[in-house]
């Protein structure tokens, strides 16, 4: 597993790309509240 690709943004809070969403963070169809 390439740890370098995961530690690009933030090693503490790493969110992988969820299936069905554009990106891990920018999920238009998903809302926390």
PDB file of N, CA, C and O in Angstrom:
ATOM      1  N   UNK A   1       0.849  -1.200   0.000  1.00  0.00           N
ATOM      2  CA  UNK A   1       0.000   0.000   0.000  1.00  0.00           C
ATOM      3  C   UNK A   1       0.884   1.251   0.000  1.00  0.00           C
ATOM      4  O   UNK A   1       1.827   1.362   0.784  1.00  0.00           O
ATOM      5  N   UNK A   2       0.565   2.172  -0.881  1.00  0.00           N
ATOM      6  CA  UNK A   2       1.359   3.402  -0.967  1.00  0.00           C
ATOM      7  C   UNK A   2       0.914   4.392   0.100  1.00  0.00           C
ATOM      8  O   UNK A   2      -0.145   5.009  -0.016  1.00  0.00           O
ATOM      9  N   UNK A   3       1.716   4.539   1.123  1.00  0.00           N
ATOM     10  CA  UNK A   3       1.366   5.482   2.193  1.00  0.00           C
ATOM     11  C   UNK A   3       1.577   6.923   1.742  1.00  0.00           C
ATOM     12  O   UNK A   3       0.975   7.848   2.287  1.00  0.00           O
ATOM     13  N   UNK A   4       2.430   7.103   0.754  1.00  0.00           N
ATOM     14  CA  UNK A   4       2.710   8.452   0.272  1.00  0.00           C
ATOM     15  C   UNK A   4       1.454   9.071  -0.340  1.00  0.00           C
ATOM     16  O   UNK A   4       1.211  10.269  -0.194  1.00  0.00           O
ATOM     17  N   UNK A   5       0.670   8.260  -1.016  1.00  0.00           N
ATOM     18  CA  UNK A   5      -0.548   8.767  -1.640  1.00  0.00           C
ATOM     19  C   UNK A   5      -1.600   9.126  -0.603  1.00  0.00           C
ATOM     20  O   UNK A   5      -2.462   9.972  -0.843  1.00  0.00           O
ATOM     21  N   UNK A   6      -1.520   8.470   0.559  1.00  0.00           N
ATOM     22  CA  UNK A   6      -2.509   8.740   1.595  1.00  0.00           C
ATOM     23  C   UNK A   6      -2.116   9.950   2.433  1.00  0.00           C
ATOM     24  O   UNK A   6      -2.971  10.672   2.946  1.00  0.00           O
ATOM     25  N   UNK A   7      -0.803  10.161   2.564  1.00  0.00           N
ATOM     26  CA  UNK A   7      -0.337  11.241   3.425  1.00  0.00           C
ATOM     27  C   UNK A   7      -0.124  12.531   2.651  1.00  0.00           C
ATOM     28  O   UNK A   7       0.631  13.404   3.080  1.00  0.00           O
ATOM     29  N   UNK A   8      -0.793  12.648   1.509  1.00  0.00           N
ATOM     30  CA  UNK A   8      -0.609  13.854   0.704  1.00  0.00           C
ATOM     31  C   UNK A   8      -1.301  15.042   1.365  1.00  0.00           C
ATOM     32  O   UNK A   8      -0.717  16.120   1.469  1.00  0.00           O
ATOM     33  N   UNK A   9      -2.525  14.853   1.807  1.00  0.00           N
ATOM     34  CA  UNK A   9      -3.295  15.964   2.363  1.00  0.00           C
ATOM     35  C   UNK A   9      -3.156  16.029   3.885  1.00  0.00           C
ATOM     36  O   UNK A   9      -2.626  16.997   4.430  1.00  0.00           O
ATOM     37  N   UNK A  10      -3.635  14.990   4.558  1.00  0.00           N
ATOM     38  CA  UNK A  10      -3.585  14.985   6.021  1.00  0.00           C
ATOM     39  C   UNK A  10      -3.497  13.553   6.495  1.00  0.00           C
ATOM     40  O   UNK A  10      -4.367  12.736   6.191  1.00  0.00           O
ATOM     41  N   UNK A  11      -2.453  13.246   7.238  1.00  0.00           N
ATOM     42  CA  UNK A  11      -2.232  11.870   7.677  1.00  0.00           C
ATOM     43  C   UNK A  11      -3.212  11.490   8.774  1.00  0.00           C
ATOM     44  O   UNK A  11      -3.534  10.315   8.951  1.00  0.00           O
ATOM     45  N   UNK A  12      -3.690  12.498   9.517  1.00  0.00           N
ATOM     46  CA  UNK A  12      -4.597  12.190  10.627  1.00  0.00           C
ATOM     47  C   UNK A  12      -5.999  11.885  10.132  1.00  0.00           C
ATOM     48  O   UNK A  12      -6.611  10.895  10.534  1.00  0.00           O
ATOM     49  N   UNK A  13      -6.504  12.747   9.251  1.00  0.00           N
ATOM     50  CA  UNK A  13      -7.865  12.548   8.761  1.00  0.00           C
ATOM     51  C   UNK A  13      -7.801  12.207   7.280  1.00  0.00           C
ATOM     52  O   UNK A  13      -7.853  13.095   6.429  1.00  0.00           O
ATOM     53  N   UNK A  14      -7.689  10.937   6.980  1.00  0.00           N
ATOM     54  CA  UNK A  14      -7.601  10.507   5.580  1.00  0.00           C
ATOM     55  C   UNK A  14      -8.896   9.827   5.182  1.00  0.00           C
ATOM     56  O   UNK A  14      -9.307   8.840   5.793  1.00  0.00           O
ATOM     57  N   UNK A  15      -9.528  10.357   4.164  1.00  0.00           N
ATOM     58  CA  UNK A  15     -10.760   9.740   3.677  1.00  0.00           C
ATOM     59  C   UNK A  15     -10.546   9.247   2.256  1.00  0.00           C
ATOM     60  O   UNK A  15     -10.202  10.019   1.362  1.00  0.00           O
ATOM     61  N   UNK A  16     -10.756   7.947   2.061  1.00  0.00           N
ATOM     62  CA  UNK A  16     -10.577   7.402   0.721  1.00  0.00           C
ATOM     63  C   UNK A  16     -11.805   7.717  -0.122  1.00  0.00           C
ATOM     64  O   UNK A  16     -12.852   8.103   0.396  1.00  0.00           O
ATOM     65  N   UNK A  17     -11.656   7.546  -1.427  1.00  0.00           N
ATOM     66  CA  UNK A  17     -12.751   7.851  -2.344  1.00  0.00           C
ATOM     67  C   UNK A  17     -13.869   6.837  -2.179  1.00  0.00           C
ATOM     68  O   UNK A  17     -13.671   5.647  -2.421  1.00  0.00           O
ATOM     69  N   UNK A  18     -15.043   7.301  -1.769  1.00  0.00           N
ATOM     70  CA  UNK A  18     -16.172   6.402  -1.582  1.00  0.00           C
ATOM     71  C   UNK A  18     -16.790   6.057  -2.930  1.00  0.00           C
ATOM     72  O   UNK A  18     -16.871   6.917  -3.807  1.00  0.00           O
ATOM     73  N   UNK A  19     -17.227   4.816  -3.111  1.00  0.00           N
ATOM     74  CA  UNK A  19     -17.870   4.397  -4.354  1.00  0.00           C
ATOM     75  C   UNK A  19     -19.227   5.073  -4.520  1.00  0.00           C
ATOM     76  O   UNK A  19     -20.050   5.062  -3.604  1.00  0.00           O
ATOM     77  N   UNK A  20     -19.454   5.659  -5.687  1.00  0.00           N
ATOM     78  CA  UNK A  20     -20.724   6.327  -5.939  1.00  0.00           C
ATOM     79  C   UNK A  20     -20.625   7.829  -5.721  1.00  0.00           C
ATOM     80  O   UNK A  20     -21.531   8.575  -6.091  1.00  0.00           O
ATOM     81  N   UNK A  21     -19.530   8.274  -5.123  1.00  0.00           N
ATOM     82  CA  UNK A  21     -19.337   9.699  -4.889  1.00  0.00           C
ATOM     83  C   UNK A  21     -18.194  10.206  -5.755  1.00  0.00           C
ATOM     84  O   UNK A  21     -17.343   9.437  -6.203  1.00  0.00           O
ATOM     85  N   UNK A  22     -18.191  11.511  -5.980  1.00  0.00           N
ATOM     86  CA  UNK A  22     -17.122  12.087  -6.789  1.00  0.00           C
ATOM     87  C   UNK A  22     -15.797  12.023  -6.034  1.00  0.00           C
ATOM     88  O   UNK A  22     -14.793  11.537  -6.556  1.00  0.00           O
ATOM     89  N   UNK A  23     -15.812  12.515  -4.809  1.00  0.00           N
ATOM     90  CA  UNK A  23     -14.601  12.486  -3.974  1.00  0.00           C
ATOM     91  C   UNK A  23     -14.977  12.116  -2.548  1.00  0.00           C
ATOM     92  O   UNK A  23     -16.151  11.941  -2.223  1.00  0.00           O
ATOM     93  N   UNK A  24     -13.966  12.003  -1.712  1.00  0.00           N
ATOM     94  CA  UNK A  24     -14.206  11.597  -0.323  1.00  0.00           C
ATOM     95  C   UNK A  24     -14.883  12.730   0.455  1.00  0.00           C
ATOM     96  O   UNK A  24     -15.855  12.514   1.179  1.00  0.00           O
ATOM     97  N   UNK A  25     -14.351  13.927   0.287  1.00  0.00           N
ATOM     98  CA  UNK A  25     -14.884  15.069   1.029  1.00  0.00           C
ATOM     99  C   UNK A  25     -16.063  15.697   0.291  1.00  0.00           C
ATOM    100  O   UNK A  25     -17.130  15.910   0.866  1.00  0.00           O
ATOM    101  N   UNK A  26     -15.849  15.993  -1.008  1.00  0.00           N
ATOM    102  CA  UNK A  26     -16.856  16.691  -1.786  1.00  0.00           C
ATOM    103  C   UNK A  26     -17.947  15.725  -2.237  1.00  0.00           C
ATOM    104  O   UNK A  26     -17.964  15.286  -3.387  1.00  0.00           O
ATOM    105  N   UNK A  27     -18.855  15.401  -1.322  1.00  0.00           N
ATOM    106  CA  UNK A  27     -19.953  14.493  -1.654  1.00  0.00           C
ATOM    107  C   UNK A  27     -21.246  15.296  -1.680  1.00  0.00           C
ATOM    108  O   UNK A  27     -21.770  15.666  -0.629  1.00  0.00           O
ATOM    109  N   UNK A  28     -21.755  15.564  -2.861  1.00  0.00           N
ATOM    110  CA  UNK A  28     -22.943  16.402  -2.994  1.00  0.00           C
ATOM    111  C   UNK A  28     -24.188  15.695  -2.474  1.00  0.00           C
ATOM    112  O   UNK A  28     -25.074  16.333  -1.905  1.00  0.00           O
ATOM    113  N   UNK A  29     -24.261  14.363  -2.668  1.00  0.00           N
ATOM    114  CA  UNK A  29     -25.465  13.638  -2.281  1.00  0.00           C
ATOM    115  C   UNK A  29     -25.459  13.248  -0.803  1.00  0.00           C
ATOM    116  O   UNK A  29     -26.487  12.858  -0.250  1.00  0.00           O
ATOM    117  N   UNK A  30     -24.308  13.356  -0.183  1.00  0.00           N
ATOM    118  CA  UNK A  30     -24.218  13.003   1.233  1.00  0.00           C
ATOM    119  C   UNK A  30     -24.133  14.266   2.086  1.00  0.00           C
ATOM    120  O   UNK A  30     -23.382  15.189   1.772  1.00  0.00           O
ATOM    121  N   UNK A  31     -24.914  14.297   3.172  1.00  0.00           N
ATOM    122  CA  UNK A  31     -24.877  15.436   4.077  1.00  0.00           C
ATOM    123  C   UNK A  31     -24.759  14.947   5.509  1.00  0.00           C
ATOM    124  O   UNK A  31     -25.446  14.007   5.909  1.00  0.00           O
ATOM    125  N   UNK A  32     -23.890  15.582   6.280  1.00  0.00           N
ATOM    126  CA  UNK A  32     -23.647  15.130   7.649  1.00  0.00           C
ATOM    127  C   UNK A  32     -24.904  15.316   8.509  1.00  0.00           C
ATOM    128  O   UNK A  32     -25.273  14.433   9.283  1.00  0.00           O
ATOM    129  N   UNK A  33     -25.553  16.471   8.362  1.00  0.00           N
ATOM    130  CA  UNK A  33     -26.738  16.701   9.193  1.00  0.00           C
ATOM    131  C   UNK A  33     -27.913  15.964   8.582  1.00  0.00           C
ATOM    132  O   UNK A  33     -29.020  16.016   9.117  1.00  0.00           O
TER     133      UNK A  33
END
